[in-house]
Amino acid sequence: MTGSAQPLPRSTVALLAIATATAVAVAYYSQPLLKAIGRDLGIPASVTPLIVTLTQLGFAASLFLILPLGDMLNRRRLIVGLSVLSALALGLTALAPTGGWLLWLAPLVGAMAVVAQLLVALAASLTAPAQRGRVIGSVMSGLLIGILLARTAAGFIADLAGWRAVYVAAAASMLGVAVALARRLPSEQSVGTTRNYFHLLGSVFGLVRQQKVLRIRMLFGAIAFAQFSILWTALTGLLSGEPYSYSESVIGLFGVIGAAGAVGARFAGKLADAGRTQVTTWGTAIVMLVSWAALAFGGFNLVALVLGIVFLDAAIQGMHITNQSQIYALPGDARSRITSAYMTAYFAGGALGSAAVIAASGWGWAGVCTVGAGFALLQLLAATLTPRHASYEPSQATRATP
């Protein structure tokens, strides 16, 4: 299916953004609940982190194994079906009688978060080219908000009604999303580029080989998300210790501060629609580097910390939208596979960022900020060395459906 010639109604864009936030949040609800889950189900404290690990592994696997199906099957039916399956997995998690039950379900819960990425690819397909950057910016704002506020929402619900209530609410939300999407998403024909699943997976590698723009934007995305992971992995340790010594509920509220960075997505989307991708690539890379300087002062100054969080998240989101506006402009009907390649690199960068935090932990917050600034400097260097003609031009691109 190709992009629609007509602009998407604002109500449809809003639905896509809300559905994306709801779908991606399921991969993050467990993080603030580990202590409560362990206490209720008798899981040792040394084992409870496996819940998060298995959830994230399920999400990562689905980016490669499930996401490309959007280029073979009817996307609308696939998204609605996976949303219902997500609600079922969440409901079974809420009923978990033992820790083993919950650990077996964790990868399935994480895998169903792939609905969020399918929605992003669908939004790009349904949108006219002149509107694509703004629509993707709006939908990706929903994704960022879902990631950042999932922990906050889970913590508040758990405090009021226990950890099981979080999964009950999540299951109800996903059912609601499934119903709304089934009623409101436009109908489409199956993309049907191939009926061979293994050929479909293999063609992802073909796309990476063929498309220079995709390779460049995979690199930019990986470096940007590494910085996101460095910040949010290390921030809890800073806020729980001196000089802040905040409680868990207050620490959770910092997710709200980070969500303010979602405005970067909409602004970057508008610039992308105006053909200013070089400006956003350079501008966001510079803002990332400056943000780490503010965050370094944030080790002892709350105002600097808040400003650093807001601007870094806005810059990372702006880079992400710029990347996606470029890769979704490639011709052909391979948007789900393009998303699969890009997001696999994106989360690989996040894993590298988490590992970098562990390596820098011996030097405290200053070490964390130094490593983060190193990634930002690498981002700026990569943007500087990338030729201007490496941006997508319809006349230069090869067909994107191997």
N, C-alpha and C positions, 0 to 999 in steps of 0.2 A: 504494500500500500504506500502510496506517496503522500506528501503533505497536502493538506486541504488548501483549496484556493481561497477559502473564506476565513476571516479571523475567528478565532474561538471566542465564544461568549465569556464574559468575565465570570459568570457563575460556574461555567465548566472549568475554567482555570482555577478558581477557588476550590472547587471540589477536588481537582487533581492535587493541589497543594496540601489540602487537609488529609486526603487519602495517603499521600506520600509520607507525611509526618506520622500518621497513625501506624502505617506499615513498618517503617524503619524503626520506630520506637520499641517494637517487640524484642529487638536484639539487645536492648540496653536496660530493660526494666530490672533485670536480676542484680545489677551491680550494687545498688545500695541495700539489697535485701539479703545478702549472703549470711550475715550474722543471725537474722531472724529465721531464715530457712534452716540453717544448721542447727539452731536450738530446737526448733519444732520437730525436725525429722531425725535428729540425732546424728547429723553429719559432722565429723571432726573438722575443726577450723582449718586444718591443713588440706582438707579435701574440697571444701566449699568453693575455692577459686576455680575448680574444674567446671563449675556451672557456667561461669563467664567464658572460660576457654572453649568449652564445647559449643556454646552458643555462637561464638565468633567463628569457630571453625566451620560450623554448619552454614553460616552466612557466606563465608569466603568460598566454600565449595559450590554453593548455589550460583554464585556469580559466573562460574565457568560452566557448570553442568546444567543449570536451569535457564539462566538468562538468555542464551542464544535461541531457545525455543520460541522466543518472540518473533524470530524471522522465519519460522516454519509453521507455526500454528496461529489461529485467530487470537490476536492479542487480548481483545476484550474478554473472550471466554476464558483464556488462560489466567488473566488477572483476577477475574471474579472467582474462578475455581480455587486458585491458590489462596485468595483471601478467606474463603470458607474453610480451607484446610488449616490456615493459620489460626482461625478462631477455634477450631477443634483441638489443635495442639495446645493452645493457651488454656482452654477449658480443662483438658486432661491434666495439665500442669497444676492447675488450681486444686485438683482432686488428688494430687500425688500422695499416696499413703506412706511411701518410703523414699529415702534418698536415692536408691537405685532407680526407681521409677522416674524421678525427676531428672537424673543424669542421662537416662536414655532419651528423654523427650527434649532435652536442651538443644541438641543439634537440629532437630526438626523445627523447633521454634525459631532458631537462628536462620535456617534455610528459607523459611517463609518470608523473611524480611526482604527477599529479592523482589517482592511485589513493588517495593518503592522504586527500584531501578527500572523495572518493566514500565512503570507509570511515566518515568522520565523519558524513556525511549518512545512511548506512545504519544506523549505530549509533543515531542519533536516531529513525529510523523503526521499528527493532526493539524499542525500549525503552518500557516503560510510563511515563506522565508522572511518576509519583512517584519514579521511579528515574533519569530522564533526565539530570538535572544531574550526578549522580555518575558515570554511565557516560560522558557526554561528557568529564567531567573526567579520567577514567582514559585514555580514548582520546587526548585532547589532550595528556596527559602524555607519551604515547608519541611524539606528533608533535614536541613540544618537545625531547625527548631525542634523537630522530632528527636534528633540525636541528643541535643543539649537539655531539653526539658523532660525527657523520659526519666532520668534519674531523680529530678526534682519531684515530678508527679508521683513516682513510685514511692519515694520517701514519705510524702505527705499522706498518701492513701494508706500505706502500711502503718503509720503512726495512729491513724484513726480506726482502722478495721483489720489490720493484720496483713501479712504478705500474700495470703491467698486471695484477698479482695483485689489486689493489684491485677492478678491474672484473670479474675472474673471480669473486671472492668475492661481489661484489654481484649478479652474474647468478645465481649458485647460490642466494643468499638469496631473490631474487625468485621463482625457480622453486619453492623450498620454500614460500614464502608462497602462491603460486598453488595448489599442491597442498593445503595446509592449509585455505585458504579454500573450495576446491571441496568438500572433505570435510565441513567443519564449519559453514559458513554455512547458516542456514535457507533453505528454498526460498521464493520469492515470485513472485507474478504481476507482469507488466509493469505499471508505473504507468499508461502509456498515456494521459496527459492530451492528447496530440496526436501525430499521425504526420507533421506538417510541421516539419522541422528549423528552417527560418527563422522560422516562427511561434513555435517554442520559444524561440529566441534573443531575438526581439522581446518575448516575455512577461516576460523578466528585467527589462526597463525598466518594464513595466507593474507588476510587483511593487514596484519601488522607488517608483514614483509613488503606489501605493495604500497602502503600509504605512509609517506614520510611525515605528513601532517599528524597522523595518528601517533606515530612513534614519538615525535617531539612533544605532543600534548600529554602522552602517557608519562614522559619524564617530568614535565612541569607539574602534573598532578601528583606524582609520587613524592616529589620534593615538598610540595605545599602541604600534603596531608601528613608527612613526617613531622612537620612543625606543629600541626594541630595535635598530633598524638603526644609530642614532647610536652606541650603546654598542659594538656588535660590529664596526662599521666602523673606529672610532677606536682600539679597545683594542690591536690589534697594534702600532700605532705607539708607544703609550705603553710597552708591555711590552718592546719591542725596544730602546728608547732608555734614557737615564739617567732615574731612578736604578736601574732594574731590569736592563736589558741581558740579558734572558732569551733562551735559544735557542728555535728554532722548536718543538722537541718540548715544552719547558716551556710555551710559549705555548699550544700545543694542549691542554694539560691544563686550561686555564681553562674550556674547554667543559664539563668535568666539574663545575666549580664552578657554572657557569650552570645545569646540569641539575638542581641541587638546588632550583631555583625551581619545578620541576614539582609540588612539594607544594602550591603555591598553587592549582593546578588542582583537586585533589581537595577542598581546603577550600572553595573557591569553589563547586564543584559541590554540596556538601552544603548550603551556605547558599541556593543557588538552589532546591534541592528544598524548602527550608523557606520559600520565598517572601520571602527577604531580599535581593532583587536591589539595592534601594536602598542597603543597608548595604555590599555588596561594591563597588558602583559608586563610592560615596564613599570607602570605606576604601582601595581599591586606588589611586585617584587621589591620595590623601594620601600613601600609602607611596611612590608614584613620585616625588613632589616631594622627600620626605625622602631618598630613595635618591640623588638627584643631589647633595645636600649631602654625603653620605658619599663619593660618587665623586669629588667635587672634592678632598677631603682625600686620596683614594686616589692622587692624582698623586705623592705622596711617602710614603704610608703604606700598606703592604700589607694590614693588617687592615681598614682603612677601605675599601680597594678591594674586597676579597673580600665584605665585608658589603654594600656598595653593589650589587655584581653579583647576589648572591643575592636581596636584597630587591626590586631592580628587576625581575628576571626573574620572581619570584614574583608581583609585583603585575601585571605585564603579562599573565602567564598567567591570573591571577585575573580580570582585566577581560575577557579573551578568552572565558573560560568563561561569565562572566555574560552577555556579549553573545550567545553561542550558545544559552544556555538560553532567552533571550528570543526570538530569531528562530525557533528550532525549535519554540517553543510556538504559533506562528501556525498556524491551521487550514489544512487542505487538504493536497495531495500535491505540494508544490512545494519540498521541502527541498533538492534538488540545485540548483535555480535560485536559491533564497534563499542557499545557500552560495556560488554563483557571484558573485552581487552583492556579498555581504559580503566574500569573500576578494579580489575585484578591488580593492575600496576598501582592504582591509587591506594588500595589497602595493603599492598606489599610495602609501600612507602610508610604507611602507618605503623606496620610491624617493625620496620627499621627504626622509626622514631622511638617506639617503646623500648627497643633494645638499647638505643643511644642513651635514654634516660637512666637505665640501669648502669651503664658504663660511666655516666657522669655523676652518679649519686654520691660518690665519695667526695666531690668538690662542692656539695650543697647546691643551693639555688643559683649561685653565681656560675657554677659549672653547667647547670641545666641551660641557663640563658646563653652561655658561650656556645654550647653545642647547637642550640636553636638558631643563634645568629650565624653560625657556620653554614647551616642548611639554607638560611635566607641569602647569604652571600653566594652560595652555589646557585640558588635560583636566579639571582641577578646576573651572575656570570653566564648562565645558560641562555637567559633572555638576550644578553648582549651579543653572544656568539651566534645566535640563530639568525640567518639571513632574513631580510624583510620578505623575500619572495617565498619563504617557507610557509606562509599563511595560505589558506585554501583559496584557490582561484578556479572557478568552474572550467575555464578553458585549459587549465594545466592538469586537472585531476584525471586519474584513471578511474575506470568503473569500480565501484566498491562492493561488488558481489561476485567473488571468485566462484 
